[in-house]
């Protein structure tokens, strides 16, 4: 398809001259007699990065990766060094207009030698470089998944990481073949490109139960006991399948462009279906994107769940993290003043029954439950949302919320 080649050409990446940064770090390590390799890592090393990429440089210690020691080395070379906290602290520097992440790792030959999850990263790089025949096919997969909001393993996305897409491209051979395969996926699909397991039964027995919960299992080629897709949710999995099926039915360049959030479209839809629309503009505190995004999503889900628990039908809800906006379409416009409270069953402990009877004036029996008529606190969704944004749960996650 001609437009696929156009996409490849339009998204061609020429890496900045990163070798000077590697050489500066390498020379400083040598001055301090620190035994370590300095290499380019991540998608840049695999030639699968898209535009607006960051550069990951791995400092591979032969033993005892030391973040404190590396910090001293980096501060001797670069003006500004930002320390970032993780399972092992790493660093961010800015050099000649480019951001670099400098990651201390242990040099290993196999995953079982890893002391930290980041130690395995270079094994991923080596495997992909060895097996991936056409990196451009991965770039197409990344562009497609980004446009469909299913790209990224971050906790607020729970989607397909770049590494998963690289594995899938090796498995299927090309982007189009991947799309054809994805369109046929069903929950329980297993991808084991290195054939670590002879059959499904063996895999299910040997893999940790926690790693079998995702709708897709992608066995890490470098680490047979790891499901690389463990964080993929059913929703993201299904979004990918639906997008692949629709794309194959009507292939076009538009599938590779993320649709911009339009509040006017949301307003138009709300008016069409006579729903009550509440839009929240959320100002988040500064921090790592994954942490900020996770907090944002938790607030969105909390408000949605509370609306439903308080008898509002959430007709439709959505959010756009880039626009820091979340919205809820609800029905009805106004709830009745009174509702029924469901109490304990008649064989519950007597103290539970008495507590319910003491709380309400008009207790009655309905089948095996005590029930009562209670007055609602919130008759309109907006009133409930106003109270929810004041709760400690929300306040500790956001900087400010404006309800439109």
SULUR-V93623 format. One record per residue. N is the residue number from 1. RES is the residue in one letter. SS is DSSP state (a for helix, b for strand, c for the rest). OMEGA is omega as a letter, one per 30 degrees, with the letter a starting at -180 (* if undefined). BURIAL is I if it has 16 or more other ideal C-beta (glycine too) atoms within 10 Angstrom, else O. Layout:
N RES SS OMEGA BURIAL
N RES SS OMEGA BURIAL
This chain:
1 X c a O
2 X a a O
3 X a l O
4 X a l I
5 X a l O
6 X a l O
7 X a l I
8 X a a I
9 X a a O
10 X a a O
11 X c l I
12 X c a O
13 X c l O
14 X c a O
15 X c l O
16 X c a I
17 X c a O
18 X c a I
19 X a l O
20 X a l O
21 X a l I
22 X a a I
23 X a l O
24 X a l I
25 X a a I
26 X a a O
27 X a a O
28 X a l I
29 X a a I
30 X a l O
31 X a a O
32 X c l O
33 X c l O
34 X c a I
35 X c l O
36 X b l I
37 X b l O
38 X b a I
39 X b l I
40 X b l I
41 X b l I
42 X a a I
43 X a l I
44 X a l I
45 X a a I
46 X a a I
47 X c l I
48 X c a I
49 X c l I
50 X c l O
51 X c a O
52 X c a O
53 X c l I
54 X c l O
55 X b l I
56 X b l I
57 X b a I
58 X b l I
59 X b a I
60 X b l I
61 X b l I
62 X c l O
63 X c l O
64 X c l O
65 X c a I
66 X c a I
67 X a a I
68 X a l O
69 X a l I
70 X a l I
71 X a l I
72 X a a O
73 X a a I
74 X a a I
75 X a l O
76 X a a O
77 X a a O
78 X c a I
79 X c a O
80 X c l O
81 X b a I
82 X b l O
83 X b a O
84 X b a O
85 X c l O
86 X c l O
87 X c l O
88 X c a I
89 X c l O
90 X b a I
91 X b l I
92 X b l O
93 X b l I
94 X b a O
95 X b l I
96 X c l O
97 X c a O
98 X b l O
99 X b l O
100 X b l I
101 X b a I
102 X b a I
103 X b l I
104 X b l I
105 X b l I
106 X b l I
107 X c a I
108 X c l O
109 X c l O
110 X c a O
111 X a a I
112 X a l O
113 X a a O
114 X c l I
115 X c a O
116 X c a O
117 X a a O
118 X a a I
119 X a a I
120 X a a I
121 X a a I
122 X a l I
123 X a l I
124 X a a I
125 X a a I
126 X a a O
127 X a a I
128 X a a I
129 X a a O
130 X a a O
131 X a a O
132 X c a I
133 X c a O
134 X c a O
135 X a a I
136 X a l I
137 X a l I
138 X a l I
139 X a l I
140 X a l I
141 X a l I
142 X a l I
143 X a a I
144 X a a I
145 X a l I
146 X a a I
147 X a a I
148 X c l I
149 X c l I
150 X c a I
151 X b l I
152 X c a I
153 X c a I
154 X c a I
155 X c l O
156 X c l I
157 X c a I
158 X c a I
159 X c a I
160 X b a I
161 X c l I
162 X a a I
163 X a l I
164 X a a I
165 X a l I
166 X a l I
167 X a a I
168 X a l I
169 X a l I
170 X a a I
171 X a a I
172 X a l I
173 X c l O
174 X c l I
175 X a a I
176 X a l I
177 X a l O
178 X a l I
179 X a l I
180 X a l O
181 X a a I
182 X a a I
183 X c l I
184 X c a O
185 X c l I
186 X c l O
187 X c a O
188 X c l O
189 X b l I
190 X b l I
191 X b l I
192 X c a I
193 X c l I
194 X c a O
195 X c l O
196 X c a O
197 X c a I
198 X c l O
199 X c a O
200 X a a O
201 X a l O
202 X a l O
203 X a a I
204 X a l O
205 X a a O
206 X a a O
207 X c l I
208 X c a O
209 X a a O
210 X a a O
211 X a a O
212 X a a O
213 X c a O
214 X c a I
215 X c l I
216 X b l I
217 X b l I
218 X b a I
219 X b l I
220 X b a I
221 X c a I
222 X c a I
223 X b a I
224 X b a I
225 X b a O
226 X b l I
227 X b a I
228 X c a I
229 X c a I
230 X c a I
231 X c a I
232 X c a I
233 X c l O
234 X a a O
235 X a a O
236 X a l I
237 X a a I
238 X a l O
239 X a l I
240 X a l I
241 X a a I
242 X a l O
243 X a l I
244 X a a I
245 X a a O
246 X a l O
247 X a a I
248 X a l O
249 X a a O
250 X c a O
251 X c l O
252 X c a O
253 X a a O
254 X a l O
255 X a a I
256 X a l I
257 X c a O
258 X c l O
259 X c a O
260 X c l O
261 X c l O
262 X c l O
263 X a a O
264 X a l O
265 X a l O
266 X a l I
267 X a a O
268 X a l O
269 X a l O
270 X a l I
271 X a a O
272 X a a O
273 X c l O
274 X c l O
275 X c l I
276 X b a I
277 X b l I
278 X b a I
279 X b a I
280 X b l I
281 X b a O
282 X b l I
283 X b a O
284 X c l I
285 X c l O
286 X c l O
287 X c l O
288 X c a O
289 X a a O
290 X a a O
291 X a a O
292 X a a I
293 X a l I
294 X a l I
295 X a l I
296 X a a I
297 X a l I
298 X a l I
299 X a l I
300 X a a I
301 X a l O
302 X a a O
303 X a l I
304 X a a I
305 X a a O
306 X a l I
307 X a a I
308 X a l O
309 X a l O
310 X c l I
311 X c l O
312 X c l I
313 X b l O
314 X b a I
315 X b l I
316 X b l O
317 X b l I
318 X b l O
319 X b l I
320 X b a O
321 X c a I
322 X c l O
323 X c a O
324 X c a I
325 X b l I
326 X b a I
327 X b a I
328 X b l I
329 X b a I
330 X b l I
331 X b f O
332 X c l O
333 X c a O
334 X c l O
335 X c l I
336 X c a O
337 X c a O
338 X b l O
339 X b a O
340 X b l O
341 X b l I
342 X b a O
343 X b a I
344 X b l I
345 X b a O
346 X c l O
347 X c l O
348 X c l O
349 X c a O
350 X a a O
351 X a l O
352 X a l O
353 X a a I
354 X a l O
355 X a l O
356 X a a I
357 X a l O
358 X a a O
359 X a a O
360 X c a O
361 X c a O
362 X c a O
363 X c l I
364 X b a O
365 X b l O
366 X b a O
367 X c a O
368 X c a O
369 X b l O
370 X b l I
371 X b l I
372 X b l I
373 X b a O
374 X b l O
375 X b l O
376 X c l O
377 X c a O
378 X c l I
379 X c l I
380 X c a I
381 X a a I
382 X a a O
383 X a l O
384 X a a I
385 X a l I
386 X a l O
387 X a a O
388 X a a I
389 X c l I
390 X c a O
391 X c l O
392 X a a O
393 X a a O
394 X a a I
395 X a a O
396 X c a O
397 X c a I
398 X c l I
399 X c a O
400 X b l O
401 X b l I
402 X b l O
403 X b a O
404 X c * O
